[in-house]
Amino acid sequence: VGRGRGSGGGIQVGEHSGILRMRGLPFSTTKKEIFQFFEAYQPIEDSIVLTYRADGRATGEAYVKFNSPDDSERAMALNRSSMGSRYIELFISNKDEHARAMARFSGR
């Protein structure tokens, strides 16, 4: 609340929790592709969660947890990098957002 979430934004500068939110993903993106995107930064493969709309379509967003906050901070170097034909935006996330996404979408 109060972090620009209503506009679909987020924060890109601040204290890292070890979790990033990705935005702008191609709708066909897989967890494996996200893992490979971040491979040099120690992502935790089991933590990757893609989010979906109520009708089941992908939102183009995902959450990724890293081994440490330092790793997620270093991974911000990939902000605005391309995945397929899309450029990906990265935002600092937190345990609460990640846990909500895992609870709702981890079975997908």
C-alpha positions as CSV (number, residue, x, y, z in Angstrom):
1,V,0.0,0.0,0.0
2,G,1.3,3.4,-0.9
3,R,4.1,2.0,-3.1
4,G,2.7,2.8,-6.5
5,R,1.2,-0.7,-6.9
6,G,-2.2,0.7,-8.1
7,S,-0.5,2.1,-11.2
8,G,1.3,-1.2,-11.8
9,G,4.6,0.3,-10.8
10,G,6.9,-0.5,-7.9
11,I,10.1,0.5,-6.3
12,Q,13.5,0.0,-8.0
13,V,15.8,1.7,-5.4
14,G,15.8,0.7,-1.7
15,E,16.6,-2.1,0.6
16,H,16.6,-5.5,-1.0
17,S,14.7,-8.4,0.5
18,G,16.2,-11.0,-1.9
19,I,12.9,-11.1,-3.9
20,L,12.2,-9.3,-7.3
21,R,9.0,-8.8,-9.2
22,M,9.3,-9.0,-13.0
23,R,7.0,-7.1,-15.3
24,G,6.6,-7.2,-19.1
25,L,7.3,-10.9,-19.6
26,P,6.1,-12.6,-22.8
27,F,2.9,-14.4,-21.9
28,S,4.4,-17.7,-23.0
29,T,7.4,-17.4,-20.5
30,T,8.2,-20.5,-18.5
31,K,9.8,-20.7,-15.0
32,K,12.8,-22.4,-16.7
33,E,13.3,-19.3,-18.9
34,I,13.1,-17.0,-15.9
35,F,15.7,-19.2,-14.1
36,Q,18.0,-19.0,-17.1
37,F,17.5,-15.2,-17.4
38,F,18.8,-14.8,-13.8
39,E,21.2,-17.7,-13.8
40,A,24.3,-15.6,-13.0
41,Y,22.7,-14.1,-9.9
42,Q,21.8,-17.3,-7.9
43,P,17.9,-17.4,-8.3
44,I,16.1,-20.1,-6.3
45,E,14.3,-22.1,-9.0
46,D,11.6,-23.4,-6.7
47,S,10.7,-19.8,-5.7
48,I,9.8,-18.7,-9.2
49,V,6.1,-18.0,-9.6
50,L,4.2,-16.6,-12.6
51,T,0.9,-14.8,-11.9
52,Y,-2.4,-15.1,-13.8
53,R,-5.6,-13.2,-14.2
54,A,-8.9,-14.5,-12.9
55,D,-9.7,-15.9,-16.4
56,G,-6.4,-17.9,-16.4
57,R,-4.4,-15.8,-18.8
58,A,-0.8,-14.8,-17.8
59,T,-0.3,-11.3,-16.5
60,G,3.3,-11.0,-17.7
61,E,4.5,-10.7,-14.1
62,A,6.5,-13.1,-12.0
63,Y,8.3,-13.2,-8.6
64,V,11.8,-14.6,-8.1
65,K,13.7,-15.2,-4.8
66,F,17.4,-15.2,-4.7
67,N,19.9,-16.7,-2.3
68,S,20.6,-13.3,-0.7
69,P,19.5,-9.7,-0.9
70,D,22.9,-9.0,-2.4
71,D,22.1,-11.3,-5.3
72,S,18.8,-9.7,-6.0
73,E,20.4,-6.2,-5.8
74,R,23.0,-7.4,-8.4
75,A,20.3,-8.9,-10.5
76,M,18.8,-5.4,-10.9
77,A,21.5,-5.0,-13.6
78,L,19.1,-6.9,-15.9
79,N,16.4,-4.3,-15.5
80,R,15.1,-3.4,-19.0
81,S,17.0,-6.3,-20.6
82,S,15.1,-8.2,-23.3
83,M,13.4,-11.6,-23.0
84,G,12.2,-12.5,-26.5
85,S,10.9,-9.4,-28.1
86,R,9.9,-7.8,-24.7
87,Y,12.0,-5.7,-22.4
88,I,11.6,-6.7,-18.8
89,E,11.2,-4.3,-15.8
90,L,12.4,-5.4,-12.4
91,F,11.1,-4.2,-9.0
92,I,12.1,-4.8,-5.4
93,S,9.5,-7.1,-3.9
94,N,9.1,-8.5,-0.4
95,K,8.2,-11.8,1.4
96,D,4.5,-10.8,1.8
97,E,4.0,-10.2,-2.0
98,H,6.0,-13.4,-2.8
99,A,4.1,-15.5,-0.3
100,R,0.7,-14.3,-1.6
101,A,1.7,-15.1,-5.2
102,M,3.0,-18.5,-4.1
103,A,-0.2,-19.3,-2.3
104,R,-2.4,-18.3,-5.3
105,F,-0.3,-19.5,-8.2
106,S,2.3,-22.1,-7.2
107,G,0.3,-25.0,-8.6
108,R,0.5,-23.6,-12.1
